[in-house]
Amino acid sequence: MVTTATIRIRLPHHLRTLANVGSEVKVDVEGEVTVRSALNALEAKYPMLRGTIRDHVTLQRRAYLRYFASG
């Protein structure tokens, strides 16, 4: 059985402006919730953010972006 979790993501101001959203967005993540799966869901829902949070090819985090997770 595949589970789906709704994840809240707070974006920095410049990414909010680019995506034309408020300070927080919600995305649905299927399966295990990891940073990668959450970013995949975020980029699928907001394609204009592709390449801004992580590199297209290597999927490495861009400099000056930090990830924090809480319960």
C-alpha positions in Angstrom: 0.0 0.0 0.0 1.4 3.4 -1.0 0.9 6.1 1.6 0.7 9.8 0.9 1.8 12.6 3.3 1.1 16.3 3.0 4.3 18.3 3.6 4.4 22.0 4.4 7.3 23.8 2.9 8.4 27.4 3.8 10.1 29.2 1.0 12.5 32.1 1.1 11.2 35.4 -0.3 12.9 35.2 -3.7 11.5 31.7 -4.4 8.0 32.8 -3.2 8.1 35.6 -5.7 9.2 33.3 -8.5 6.5 30.7 -7.7 3.9 33.5 -7.0 2.9 31.8 -3.7 2.7 32.8 0.0 5.4 31.9 2.6 4.3 28.3 2.9 3.2 25.7 0.3 1.7 22.2 0.7 2.7 19.3 -1.4 1.7 15.6 -1.3 4.5 13.1 -1.2 3.9 9.5 -2.0 5.9 6.8 -0.2 8.7 7.5 2.1 9.2 11.2 2.9 12.7 12.3 2.3 14.3 15.6 1.3 14.6 14.3 -2.3 10.9 13.1 -2.5 9.7 16.4 -1.0 11.7 18.5 -3.5 10.5 16.2 -6.3 6.9 16.9 -5.3 7.6 20.7 -4.9 9.2 20.9 -8.4 6.4 18.9 -9.9 3.8 21.2 -8.5 5.8 24.4 -9.1 7.9 23.8 -12.3 9.2 27.3 -12.2 11.3 26.3 -9.2 13.2 23.6 -11.1 16.9 24.3 -11.0 16.6 27.0 -8.3 16.7 24.8 -5.2 19.0 22.1 -6.6 21.1 21.6 -9.7 19.2 20.0 -12.7 21.9 17.4 -13.4 23.5 16.5 -10.0 20.5 17.3 -7.8 22.9 18.9 -5.4 21.6 21.7 -3.1 22.3 25.2 -4.3 24.6 27.3 -2.2 22.9 29.4 0.5 19.8 27.2 0.7 19.2 25.3 3.9 16.8 22.5 4.7 15.2 22.1 8.1 12.7 19.5 9.2 10.5 19.3 12.2 7.9 16.8 13.5 
